[in-house]
Amino acid sequence: MKSPPNIHCIGSVLWDTVGRSNYRMRAGHDVPGRIFRVPGGVAMNIAMALRVHRVPVSLLTSLGRDDAGRDLLEEAKRRGIETTLVHISDSHPTGQYMAIEGNNGLIAAIADTQSLEAEAKSVIEPMRDGRVGSIDRPYRGLVVCEGNLPLETLEYINCAVEFSEADVRLAAASPAKSKRLKPFFGHPRATFYVNLTEANMLLNAKYKDAKQAAAALVGTGVYRAAVTNGANLAAIVDTDGLHTALPPTVDVMRVTGAGDVFMASHISAGAKGMVGADALNFALNQTAIYISTDTPL
């Protein structure tokens, strides 16, 4: 096998079924709109967004031995994403995500990640068995981990020797799953990418802005924290200090995957040599382009 890329996205790879309407919506509404299916899941979204900037990336996930899984593998390969390390499950089907979006944002969503949760040990096995890393040769590249992974797997990644030298980038996946990232408090090589709601749930706090929340996350001992807050000020705090920026003003056409694009764009900015406010602005600009169009990644 050829040498794998130096970035590995560990987590959910799903088919997203999204219903999107230009009407303002709330629970119980029945409105005109469009329904479509696209490749998704946090790990897949980040990998696809990295490939937009031609950053080499590999997926570590679990797919079912079914048509949906085979189609996702083909979609990943078509985008130049390395899939050699993907686990194929004979016991669990490929996951799915379903969302409803109105012109006032995400109304509701359900993520079915049963294959990832049930097969998580097999998903991370390449990081342990020598294909990517091992106890004797800890992995030194960048790993993306996300809240769809089971808590016990995230706890293992936080403490395991195999991951002890990795640059760990963390995505909450959703407010409901954000607390799964708590084991990484105090991790000196971890970066959190969360929105303000997720940050407050992680910290059991009620911070009013991204600056306060990012500073509080770094105060737990992590290397860096990036906090977004919709159209409001975004902030990154790291060893170089506090960096803030306002996102560009755009007409929002979609929201699903926006946080994943922000994270991938910030990683891509780092690969291009950008740091601090430059990297933050690049990530915000790329996210603005994404949410203001309906072109697939």
C-alpha positions as CSV (number, residue, x, y, z in Angstrom):
1,M,0.0,0.0,0.0
2,K,1.2,3.5,-0.7
3,S,2.0,5.8,2.2
4,P,-1.2,7.3,3.6
5,P,-1.8,11.0,3.7
6,N,-0.7,12.9,6.8
7,I,-4.2,13.9,7.7
8,H,-6.8,11.3,8.8
9,C,-10.5,12.1,9.4
10,I,-11.9,9.7,11.9
11,G,-15.7,9.7,12.2
12,S,-19.0,9.6,10.4
13,V,-19.4,9.1,6.6
14,L,-23.1,9.1,5.7
15,W,-25.6,9.9,3.1
16,D,-27.3,13.2,3.9
17,T,-30.9,13.6,3.0
18,V,-31.8,17.3,3.3
19,G,-35.1,19.0,2.8
20,R,-34.6,22.7,2.2
21,S,-37.2,25.4,1.9
22,N,-37.1,29.2,1.3
23,Y,-39.9,29.6,3.8
24,R,-39.4,30.4,7.5
25,M,-40.2,27.3,9.4
26,R,-41.0,25.9,12.8
27,A,-42.0,22.4,14.1
28,G,-45.2,21.2,12.4
29,H,-44.9,23.3,9.2
30,D,-45.5,21.7,5.8
31,V,-44.0,23.9,3.1
32,P,-42.7,23.7,-0.5
33,G,-39.0,23.1,-1.0
34,R,-36.4,20.7,-2.4
35,I,-35.2,17.3,-1.1
36,F,-31.8,15.9,-2.2
37,R,-29.2,13.4,-1.2
38,V,-25.5,14.2,-0.9
39,P,-22.4,12.6,0.7
40,G,-22.1,13.8,4.3
41,G,-21.2,13.1,7.9
42,V,-18.6,15.2,9.8
43,A,-15.5,13.3,8.7
44,M,-16.7,13.1,5.1
45,N,-17.6,16.8,5.0
46,I,-14.2,17.8,6.4
47,A,-12.3,15.4,4.0
48,M,-14.3,16.8,1.0
49,A,-13.6,20.4,2.0
50,L,-9.9,19.6,2.5
51,R,-9.8,18.2,-1.1
52,V,-11.3,21.4,-2.4
53,H,-8.0,22.9,-1.4
54,R,-6.1,19.9,-2.7
55,V,-5.0,18.8,0.8
56,P,-4.3,15.1,0.9
57,V,-6.6,13.3,3.4
58,S,-7.6,9.8,4.4
59,L,-10.9,8.5,5.9
60,L,-11.2,6.2,8.9
61,T,-14.8,5.2,9.3
62,S,-17.2,2.2,9.1
63,L,-19.5,1.6,6.2
64,G,-21.9,-1.2,5.7
65,R,-21.4,-3.8,3.0
66,D,-24.3,-2.4,1.0
67,D,-25.0,-0.2,-2.0
68,A,-25.0,3.0,0.1
69,G,-21.5,2.2,1.4
70,R,-20.2,1.3,-2.0
71,D,-21.6,4.5,-3.4
72,L,-19.9,6.6,-0.7
73,L,-16.6,4.9,-1.3
74,E,-16.9,5.7,-5.0
75,E,-17.8,9.4,-4.1
76,A,-14.8,9.6,-1.9
77,K,-12.4,8.2,-4.4
78,R,-13.8,10.5,-7.1
79,R,-12.8,13.4,-4.9
80,G,-9.2,12.0,-4.4
81,I,-9.9,11.0,-0.8
82,E,-7.8,8.0,0.4
83,T,-10.2,5.1,1.5
84,T,-7.8,2.2,1.9
85,L,-8.3,2.3,5.7
86,V,-12.1,2.4,5.7
87,H,-13.6,-0.5,7.7
88,I,-16.4,-2.4,6.0
89,S,-19.0,-3.9,8.4
90,D,-20.9,-7.1,7.7
91,S,-23.1,-6.4,10.8
92,H,-24.2,-2.8,10.5
93,P,-25.6,-0.8,7.6
94,T,-24.1,2.5,6.3
95,G,-25.3,5.4,8.3
96,Q,-27.7,8.2,7.3
97,Y,-28.4,11.8,8.2
98,M,-31.7,13.6,7.7
99,A,-32.2,17.3,8.1
100,I,-34.9,20.0,7.5
101,E,-33.7,23.5,6.8
102,G,-35.8,26.7,6.4
103,N,-34.7,30.2,5.6
104,N,-34.3,30.6,9.4
105,G,-31.7,27.9,9.6
106,L,-31.7,24.2,10.7
107,I,-35.1,23.1,12.0
108,A,-34.4,19.5,13.0
109,A,-31.9,16.8,12.2
110,I,-31.3,13.1,13.0
111,A,-28.0,11.3,12.6
112,D,-28.0,7.5,12.4
113,T,-24.4,6.6,13.1
114,Q,-24.9,3.1,14.5
115,S,-22.2,1.5,12.3
116,L,-19.6,4.0,13.4
117,E,-20.5,3.6,17.1
118,A,-20.7,-0.2,17.0
119,E,-17.4,-0.6,15.0
120,A,-15.4,2.2,16.5
121,K,-12.6,-0.1,17.7
122,S,-12.1,-1.4,14.2
123,V,-12.3,2.1,12.8
124,I,-9.2,3.3,14.8
125,E,-7.3,0.0,14.4
126,P,-5.0,1.4,11.7
127,M,-3.8,4.0,14.2
128,R,-2.7,1.1,16.5
129,D,-1.6,-1.8,14.3
130,G,1.3,-0.2,12.5
131,R,-0.5,0.8,9.3
132,V,-0.5,4.4,10.5
133,G,0.7,4.3,14.1
134,S,1.5,2.0,17.0
135,I,2.6,2.1,20.6
136,D,6.2,1.8,19.4
137,R,5.6,4.4,16.7
138,P,3.1,7.0,17.7
139,Y,1.4,8.9,14.9
140,R,2.8,12.4,14.4
141,G,0.4,13.8,11.9
142,L,-3.0,15.5,12.1
143,V,-6.1,13.6,13.1
144,V,-9.7,14.9,13.0
145,C,-11.9,13.4,15.6
146,E,-15.6,14.2,16.1
147,G,-18.5,13.8,18.5
148,N,-20.2,11.0,16.6
149,L,-17.5,8.7,17.9
150,P,-18.4,6.9,21.1
151,L,-17.3,8.5,24.4
152,E,-15.1,5.5,25.2
153,T,-13.3,5.8,21.8
154,L,-12.6,9.5,22.4
155,E,-11.4,8.8,25.9
156,Y,-9.0,6.2,24.4
157,I,-7.7,8.6,21.7
158,N,-7.1,11.2,24.4
159,C,-4.9,8.9,26.5
160,A,-3.4,6.3,24.1
161,V,0.3,6.3,23.4
162,E,-0.4,5.8,19.7
163,F,-2.1,9.2,19.6
164,S,0.2,11.0,22.1
165,E,2.2,12.9,19.4
166,A,-0.7,13.7,17.1
167,D,-2.1,17.1,16.3
168,V,-5.7,16.4,17.4
169,R,-8.5,18.5,15.8
170,L,-11.9,18.1,17.4
171,A,-15.4,18.8,16.0
172,A,-18.4,18.5,18.2
173,A,-20.8,17.2,15.5
174,S,-23.8,18.7,17.2
175,P,-24.7,20.5,20.5
176,A,-26.2,17.2,21.8
177,K,-22.9,15.4,21.3
178,S,-20.5,18.2,22.3
179,K,-19.9,16.9,25.8
180,R,-18.3,13.8,24.4
181,L,-15.2,16.0,23.8
182,K,-14.7,16.7,27.5
183,P,-12.0,14.1,27.9
184,F,-9.7,16.3,25.8
185,F,-9.8,19.2,28.4
186,G,-6.1,19.6,29.3
187,H,-4.8,18.0,26.1
188,P,-1.8,20.2,25.1
189,R,-2.0,19.2,21.4
190,A,-5.8,19.5,20.9
191,T,-7.7,22.1,19.0
192,F,-11.5,22.5,19.5
193,Y,-13.7,23.7,16.7
194,V,-17.2,24.5,18.1
195,N,-19.9,27.0,17.8
196,L,-21.0,29.1,20.8
197,T,-23.8,26.8,21.8
198,E,-21.5,23.8,21.7
199,A,-18.9,25.6,23.7
200,N,-21.3,26.6,26.4
201,M,-22.6,23.0,26.6
202,L,-19.0,21.7,26.9
203,L,-18.1,24.2,29.6
204,N,-21.5,24.1,31.3
205,A,-21.5,27.9,31.0
206,K,-23.5,30.8,29.4
207,Y,-20.9,32.9,27.6
208,K,-22.4,35.6,25.5
209,D,-19.7,35.8,22.8
210,A,-17.1,33.7,21.0
211,K,-14.1,35.5,22.6
212,Q,-15.1,34.5,26.1
213,A,-15.9,30.9,25.2
214,A,-12.7,30.4,23.2
215,A,-10.6,31.8,26.1
216,A,-12.4,29.5,28.6
217,L,-11.8,26.5,26.4
218,V,-8.1,27.3,26.2
219,G,-8.2,27.8,29.9
220,T,-8.9,24.0,30.3
221,G,-5.3,23.4,29.0
222,V,-5.9,22.7,25.3
223,Y,-3.6,24.2,22.7
224,R,-6.2,26.1,20.7
225,A,-9.9,26.8,20.5
226,A,-11.9,28.2,17.6
227,V,-15.5,29.4,18.3
228,T,-18.0,30.6,15.8
229,N,-21.3,32.3,16.4
230,G,-23.3,32.5,13.2
231,A,-23.1,35.9,11.7
232,N,-21.5,37.3,14.8
233,L,-17.9,37.7,15.8
234,A,-15.8,34.5,15.6
235,A,-12.7,33.9,17.8
236,I,-9.6,31.8,18.0
237,V,-7.4,31.6,21.0
238,D,-4.0,29.9,21.0
239,T,-0.5,30.4,22.2
240,D,-0.2,33.5,20.1
241,G,-3.2,35.1,21.8
242,L,-6.7,36.1,20.7
243,H,-7.7,36.6,17.1
244,T,-11.2,37.7,16.1
245,A,-13.1,38.4,12.9
246,L,-16.6,39.0,11.6
247,P,-17.9,36.6,8.9
248,P,-18.8,38.1,5.6
249,T,-22.4,39.1,5.2
250,V,-24.1,36.7,2.8
251,D,-27.6,35.4,1.9
252,V,-27.7,32.0,3.6
253,M,-28.9,29.2,1.4
254,R,-27.8,26.2,3.6
255,V,-26.3,25.5,7.1
256,T,-25.7,21.8,7.2
257,G,-22.0,21.2,7.1
258,A,-21.0,24.8,7.6
259,G,-19.0,24.1,10.8
260,D,-17.2,21.2,9.0
261,V,-16.2,23.6,6.1
262,F,-14.9,26.1,8.6
263,M,-12.8,23.5,10.3
264,A,-11.4,22.1,7.1
265,S,-10.7,25.6,5.7
266,H,-8.8,26.5,8.9
267,I,-6.7,23.3,8.6
268,S,-6.1,24.1,4.9
269,A,-5.0,27.6,5.8
270,G,-2.4,26.1,8.1
271,A,-1.2,23.9,5.3
272,K,-0.7,27.0,3.2
273,G,1.3,28.6,6.0
274,M,-1.4,31.0,7.3
275,V,-1.7,31.6,11.0
276,G,-3.7,33.7,13.5
277,A,-6.1,36.2,12.0
278,D,-5.2,35.4,8.4
279,A,-6.2,31.7,9.0
280,L,-9.4,32.7,10.7
281,N,-10.4,35.1,8.0
282,F,-9.7,32.5,5.3
283,A,-11.8,29.9,7.1
284,L,-14.7,32.4,7.5
285,N,-14.5,33.5,3.9
286,Q,-14.6,29.9,2.6
287,T,-17.5,29.1,4.9
288,A,-19.4,32.2,3.6
289,I,-19.0,31.0,0.1
290,Y,-20.3,27.5,1.1
291,I,-23.4,28.7,2.9
292,S,-24.3,31.2,0.2
293,T,-24.5,28.6,-2.6
294,D,-26.0,25.1,-3.0
295,T,-23.1,23.7,-5.0
296,P,-22.0,20.3,-3.5
297,L,-18.5,20.1,-2.1
